[in-house]
Each structure stands twice: as structure tokens, then as C-alpha cells.
Amino acid sequence: MNKTALITGSTSGIGLEIAKAFAKEGYGIMFHGLESNGFEIAKEVGDKYNVKVAFSNANLLNSEAIEQLISYTITTFKSLDILVNNAGIQYVSPIKDFPNEKYENIIAINMNAVFYASKAAWKQMEIQNFGRIINISSVHGIRASEYKSAYVAAKHGVIGMTKVLALEGANKNITCNAICPGYVKTPLVMNQIKNQAKAHSLTEDEVIKEVMLKKQPVKEFIPLATISDMALLLAKESSTTITGTSFTLDGGWSAQ
Ligand code: NAD
């Protein structure tokens, strides 16, 4: 395997799990994220699976930094085969109190960065006649929950963009798909649990049962490996005709 995967936000949570799964399969991994121990995380995974790794802490709020992240990946690995647009943030508030800056940052990181990264990677994928763009949207890309106006808007936007890129990549062997998980126990969700417990005077257990998993028929968090398995499938050479679609891994939430 001499393919390269860039996974944004891969020094934490879902992205880290995807990076480990790809490393295990022999992909070179471009790690990325804001965690201060990102370099150590990348090295540990690289050593464990004996694959080439690099790390960048490019801030996705900055489109030039995103372009540099893509060109750094291509110069370091000489290819960019898999782009997983995974990094994301969350903020929960009724719209009347929703700070504008939080709204703008969620749209910038969760949606605009998908555009800038895919745009910058596109030329290389065309040259290679191979590309797999995998966008980590959410069940909130197809369903709404109150108090998540920015997040739901961004995640719906990512699904729209996924469809367009699939059309543009057709017959170039560039596919684009979205993965839409329900709740996954990562730092992003652990923060939400803590904040919701405080805001509603509930225990963290009550928040999990009565707020988070309320809409999910399967009363379990989505396992990280379920998401990385799906990403590996979408990345395969043989997955050329799987494109433009969204895979809900949501414990039946969106079946309702
Ligand atoms: P996480 O908080 O564990 O990881 C987020 C990553 O994004 C981190 O590495 C962080 O450094 C990076 N990041 C955040 N802001 C950044 C910025 N400005 N510049 C560069 N990197 C930045 O979160 P997670 O739960 O693993 O979420 C990953 C993705 O999965 C997100 O897009 C999220 O919306 C989506 N998702 C999560 C869940 C869930 O329940 N955890 C469910 C559905 C979708």
C-alpha cells in the first residue's frame, strides 16, 4: 500500500480512530488537528503500524492554511489519495442567544473547510485519476435538533456539497460520500454532556438517556470502529461507483 490519507482533526475522537484504521491497512497518514500532542500521536501511530506519518496543526478557520496543509501533504507523501474532512466543532444554544462568532466558526470549520480542502486536493486527485473524499457529516446533516442551528446548517451543507463533488468527480475516479453518525463518545460529545447537565440541572447519565439517546432507537453510542470501517470501505479502489451518497450510522435515528 503506498496510498496517502489526510484526515482533518485526526488527533482526537473519530478522526484519530479513522487514522489508526488506515495506518493499520498501510496507508501513509497526514495527521492534523489542534491538540498540542499531535506530533506525538502521529509518531506513535506511525511507529506502531510502520507507516509514514506527518502532522500539521493548520487552523481550518484560515483558507490559506488549508491550502498549505494540502500542499504540505502532497510534497511530503507525493500523493493525496484519501481526504477525510472530519474536523468539527459544536455549540448548543437557542438561536436568540447564539453568539454570532460561534455561528461563524461552526460554519467555517464544519462546512467551509470541506470546500477549501476538497478544492485544493482536487487537482492532485485528477492527476492521479484517483481520489476518495469522505466527509464526516452527521445525522444532523439530515435531521434537526433544537438549539443546534449552526451545526445542523453546516452538516446539511456538507451533504449538498458531497453530491456536487460526486457529480464533478464522476468518470475521473474521484468519489465523494458523507458519513452521518449518531452520537459517538468523543471529547466533542463529552463536553456537550457536561454542558447540558449543568444547563438543565441533570446528571450526566440523565443527559445521555433523556436528551442524547432519546431520538436513537438503539440506545448505544455509535462505536468508533463502525465509522472507520465505513471510511475504509469508501476508500477502496473497488468503490468507484459508490458516490454522492450519505451513509447514516445512527442506530436507526433517521429511520423514523
Ligand atoms: P473531537 O472534538 O474529538 O475532534 C475534533 C477535531 O477537530 C480535533 O482534532 C480538533 O483539534 C479539530 N479541530 C477543531 N477545530 C479546528 C480548527 N479550527 N482547525 C483545525 N482543527 C480543528 O470531535 P469528534 O466527535 O471526533 O468529531 C469529529 C467529526 O465528527 C466532527 O465533524 C463532528 O461534527 C462529527 N460528528 C461527531 C459526532 C459525535 O457524536 N461525536 C456525531 C456525528 C458527527
Boltz pocket constraint, residues with backbone or C-beta under 6 A from the ligand:
constraints:
  - pocket:
      binder: B
      contacts: [[A, 8], [A, 9], [A, 10], [A, 11], [A, 12], [A, 13], [A, 14], [A, 15], [A, 32], [A, 33], [A, 34], [A, 35], [A, 57], [A, 58], [A, 59], [A, 60], [A, 61], [A, 85], [A, 86], [A, 87], [A, 88], [A, 89], [A, 109], [A, 110], [A, 136], [A, 137], [A, 138], [A, 139], [A, 179], [A, 180], [A, 181], [A, 182], [A, 183], [A, 184], [A, 185], [A, 186], [A, 187], [A, 188], [A, 189]]
      max_distance: 6.0
